[in-house]
Amino acid sequence: MEKHTSRYKVISENGSILRALDTTTQTQVLIQKHFRRPFLTSAKLKTLITILKTIRHKRILPFICLDENCAIDDSKVYGYAVYECRGTQSLQSYVEGKGKLSESEGRHIIRQLVAGYEELSRCCVVHGNVDPQSVIMVNEKKAEVALWNYGIVDEQAESGCAVLGVQNDIWGIGALLNFMLNGVLIKKESGLFDEASMTQSISFHCLEFMKGCMERKPQMRFTFEEMAAHPFILYNTVKKAKAPNVSFKSTTKFAYSISNLSP
């Protein structure tokens, strides 16, 4: 497949996600198609884009622009969010290629993701699209990852860093960990998390971390500070002795059903 535009030459396409060559800079970019809605022209969105362009973090791919004029598919119903491209495949492809990851490797990746999502939250940005395709493997040998496809969501453009949006991002982190360890991608529509469905033995702290992220009531989910200080994240690190004194929410009351675990 090969498509051309005045600026972007599409290399590959996976649903609404495009990998393309920016013919102006001769560099590869990742492009996410978004349906063009009235919020795309709002003043709040312009402010948001200004913020997105200033974010620089090791675990976040830089945002380049929101291009509403490029005619990749000769359609006028889409806006295109463009990000720098590093790495060769998504976390979804990486996990599917390996079948599933060990708890140790899952922890290593989640540590990086927590740092990236926490930085977005610090900048008052909701990711809004937490899934394995929104995580890029920037170094497969070292299992290093970075986030992309962040920020351009309806609720963000209208209300900035909405509390519910952050809590949904945290739910998504739990779902990503479950996907890496269990090979099952839990959809937001179902929210189902069943401990009995785990196909490999995991530690108590790992299970509690997932449950704390995916609590049914958004206000009861972990905060980023609680996630960073959780024993699952701090396992086998020098930070263990310096962890902040956080009172973790009890997750022993969980019943593993669709009614209790949903975003």
Summary of the structure (lengths in Angstrom):
residues: 263
radius of gyration: 18.7
end to end distance: 36.8
largest distance: 56.9
contacts: 814
relative contact order: 0.12
helix: 39%
strand: 19%
